[in-house]
Amino acid sequence: MPVPNWMRSTANPPATVTTPVEKPKPKFLGQYGQFLSRWFQVDATALAEVLARARQELPATEVLLIGKPQSGKSSIVRAMTGADASIVGVGFRPHTRQIQRYDYPTAELPLLTFTDTVGLGETPEQTAEVVAELDHLLQQSQRARVIILTVKVTDFAGDRLHQVATALKKAHPEIPFILAITCLHELYPPDQANHPPYPPGMPEVHLAIAGLKERFADISDHVIPLDFTLEEDGYTPVFYGFEALAATLEAVLPKAEAQLLRQLIAQSHLSDQLAPLYRQVGRRYIAPFAVMAGTLAAVPLPFATMPVLVGVQVVMVVLLGQLYGQTLSPSQAGGILTTIGGGFVARLVGQQLIKFIPGLGSVLSASWAAAYTWALGEAACVYFGDLMGGKTPDPQRIQQVLQETLATAHLRLRHSES
């Protein structure tokens, strides 16, 4: 059986588009444009290498199957992996007393790990034991996870299963829960020899599905009716409802993996490797704005250029935000400047007052404006870098970077002037 579509990336061939014939542009213009484009973008190759290392640290995605015996859990594994029924049957290995695991395609290099609750107990003691073991398992390691609750369409005695799922949902609300309503053919009328078009519209099946959806509405994020049978059962297709299950998994698994990848980057040394890539490009944005700020501040009239200077710094923050994946309005950028600037308005007023000093006032004002704009840009990079890594920006660290950069920029400007 081929590997399901949701487990492999596909690319649609581009549609043929007829475009009007344009006059060829001078070759040097195209090369210059490509150079500028690369100059103001993060090195894609270096970024890919860092993210590849992060994905190597990303554990296999885990699919937890919670349900009573004979409720279709192993059939879901067969459908998702394309493995033979006999292989799935012997592939599960004990993990704890109540839990078994099945690694796909191999235990040495798994892409998926299926975790199965063995014989979900009907007594309160057994249910509590299952919940405790699953909760301990979920806290042991970080990995992208999805929970599939399997309930037979004829099973309305699901209090224990609902209790287990409710406890897990409360403890781990970030994990997507999929309610799989299985064994639909058990409610087919006697004259129904095969599956109807999906989704099934027979009154008995529809009524049972609606009842289970209502029963588990407080914990299930998605509800999928399905009927995965064996070839010898005679139903076609064998995996009835697989497309709906695959589409749901395609929607929830990338989000879970992306969330985990952000956590790994934030909690590991990889964040330190990503930061220089973005800071290097960020400085290419900062440099021209620092020069513009210094040029504007050289005008000898106090307060005349202050609104324009603020506008230059706001535009710089907007562009830096775009570099780090943040879309900002000018007012939002102004708010960030106030947050990271450490007395932003007072500093600007002080810079304008310097112009009243006879002779050197404009020179000192220009030097200060260029240095402070550069420091604001560096602090903004730290601010946006924390956001990109899933962290809360650290005001003390941002202020430290601002002060250190301001001092360094002043020294550089003095040396350049001398």
WOHU-V139103 format. One record per pair of residues at least 6 apart in sequence whose C-alpha atoms are under 7 Angstrom apart, sorted by the first residue. I is the first residue (numbers start at 1). J is the second residue. Records with the same first field share a line. If there is no record, write none. Layout:
# WOHU-V139103
I: J / J
This chain:
# WOHU-V139103
1: 82
2: 82
3: 81 / 82
4: 80
6: 246 / 250
40: 281 / 284
41: 281
42: 277 / 278 / 281
50: 270 / 274
54: 265
58: 143 / 261
59: 143
60: 110 / 111 / 112 / 113 / 143
61: 111 / 112 / 113 / 143 / 144 / 145
62: 112 / 113 / 114 / 143 / 144 / 145 / 146
63: 113 / 114 / 115 / 145 / 146 / 147
64: 114 / 115 / 116 / 146 / 147 / 148
65: 73 / 115 / 116 / 117 / 147 / 148 / 149
66: 116 / 117 / 148 / 149 / 150
67: 117 / 120 / 149 / 150 / 151 / 161
68: 119 / 120
69: 119
71: 150 / 151 / 152 / 182
72: 150 / 182
73: 150
74: 88
75: 228
78: 84 / 85 / 88
79: 239
91: 102
92: 100 / 101 / 102
93: 100 / 101 / 102
94: 100 / 101
95: 101
98: 117 / 118 / 130
99: 115 / 116 / 117 / 118
100: 115 / 116 / 117 / 118
101: 113 / 114 / 115 / 116
102: 113 / 114 / 115
103: 110 / 112 / 113 / 114
104: 110 / 111 / 112 / 113
105: 111
120: 127
121: 127
122: 160
127: 160 / 164
131: 164
135: 168
143: 260
144: 256 / 257 / 260
145: 175 / 256
146: 175 / 176 / 177
147: 176 / 177 / 178
148: 177 / 178 / 179 / 180
149: 178 / 179 / 180
150: 179 / 180 / 181 / 182
151: 180 / 181 / 182
152: 181 / 182 / 183
153: 181 / 182 / 183 / 184 / 208 / 209
166: 219
169: 219
176: 221 / 252
177: 219 / 220 / 221 / 222
178: 220 / 221 / 222 / 223
179: 220 / 222 / 223 / 224
180: 223 / 224 / 225 / 226
181: 224 / 225 / 226
182: 225 / 226 / 227
183: 227
184: 205 / 226 / 227
187: 204 / 205
194: 235 / 236
195: 235 / 236
198: 241
200: 206
213: 223
224: 244 / 245
225: 241
226: 240 / 241 / 242
227: 239 / 240 / 241
228: 238 / 239 / 240
229: 238 / 239
230: 238
231: 238
262: 389 / 390
263: 390
265: 271 / 389
266: 389 / 390 / 391
271: 389
275: 385
279: 381
282: 320 / 381
286: 316 / 374 / 377
287: 374
289: 312 / 316
290: 370 / 371 / 373 / 374
291: 370
293: 309 / 312 / 369 / 370 / 373
294: 366 / 367 / 369 / 370
295: 366
296: 305 / 309
297: 305 / 362 / 365 / 366 / 369
298: 362 / 363 / 365 / 366
299: 362
300: 355 / 362
302: 352 / 353 / 355
303: 352
313: 373
314: 330 / 333 / 334
317: 333 / 377 / 380
318: 328 / 330 / 333
320: 381
321: 327 / 328 / 384
324: 384 / 385 / 388
337: 344
338: 344
340: 379 / 398 / 399
341: 376
351: 365 / 368
352: 365
354: 361 / 365
355: 361 / 362 / 365
367: 413
371: 406 / 409 / 410
372: 406
375: 402 / 405 / 406
376: 402
378: 402
379: 398 / 401 / 402
382: 398
383: 393 / 398
386: 392 / 393
387: 393
